[in-house]
Amino acid sequence: SITASHYRKAHGAVLVFDLTRRETFDKLERWIEELRQQAGPETVVMLVGNKLDLVQQDESTRKVSFEEGSTFAQSYKSSYMETSAIQNTNVNEAFTKLVAEIMGVQKELQEKMRYNEEILFQSAKQGGIAVSYTHLTLPTIYSVQISVVAVSLKKK
């Protein structure tokens, strides 16, 4: 088991299983639940079936169908891709897609935060409360931004 500190507050994760070994696929549910519990429900998860090169050479080695992997991923609101690390098939695409999804989730969260700020300001104004806030944007890897907002309320 990975310790909680490895994925605490992670924006995204790639969970890889072996297309030629069914038992690796069967353990994904436990990994997803542990990841979401430790990192948070907003964590973007990309499921990746690896060793596509072996499956393409001999289809009888495939133990998890594309449809099964895709359906499983959808049930967890996750993306699914099949890759070959040896042939570098879809490896970059998987990470690019993950980052795009993370940025989409972060944008959605920022929009919700702006909406909540507007409600806070309107409520405070109606209640005769002065609101001051500080907004700090921290750059992180892959241009995903983290916003920290500190709000102070004072009676006028």
MARLUM-438922 format. One record per residue (C-alpha): x, y, z. Coordinates in steps of 0.25 Angstrom, whole numbers, plus 5000, padded with zeros to 4 digits. Example, Ala and Ser with C-alpha at 12.3 -4.5 7.8 and 13.67 -1.06 7.14 Angstrom:
504949825031
505549965029
! end
This chain:
500050005000
500550144997
500650235009
499650345009
500750455008
500950404994
499650454989
499150544999
498450664992
498850614978
498150674967
498250544958
498750404958
498950304947
498650154951
499250054942
498949914941
499449794932
498549764921
499049624921
498949594936
497449604941
497849604956
498449744953
497149794948
496349734959
497149814970
496749954963
495549974971
496349964984
497350064979
496350164974
495550164987
496850184995
497350294986
496050364987
495950355002
497350405003
497450504992
496050554991
494850524983
495250634973
496550564969
496550524954
496850384952
497350324938
497250174937
498250114928
498349974922
499849944919
500549844910
499649874898
500849824890
500749684895
499249684892
499449734878
500449624876
499549514881
498049554885
497949424893
498849494904
497749594906
497149574920
496349704920
495549754909
495549904904
494049904907
494249854921
495349954924
494550064919
493250034926
494050014939
494650154937
493350214934
492750154947
493750234954
493650364946
495050334941
495750334927
496250204921
497350184911
498250064906
499750084905
501050014902
502150064910
503149984902
502650044888
502350174894
500850164889
499850264896
500850294907
500950444905
499450444901
499050384914
499850494922
499350604913
497950564915
498150554930
498650694931
497550744922
496550684931
497250734944
497250874938
495750864934
495450824949
496250934954
495551034945
494150974950
494550994964
495051134962
493751174955
492951114968
493951194977
493651324969
492151294970
492251274985
493051404986
491951474979
490851424989
491751455001
491951594996
490551614993
490151555007
491151635014
490751765007
489251745011
489651715026
490551845027
491851765027
493151805021
493851695014
495351695011
496051585004
497451544999
497551454986
498851384984
499051294972
500251194973
500851134961
500950984961
501450874951
500750874937
500151014939
499150964949
498851074959
498451074973
497651194979
497751234993
496651324998
496651395011
495351465015
495151555027
493751605031
493651735040
492351805044
492251945038
! end
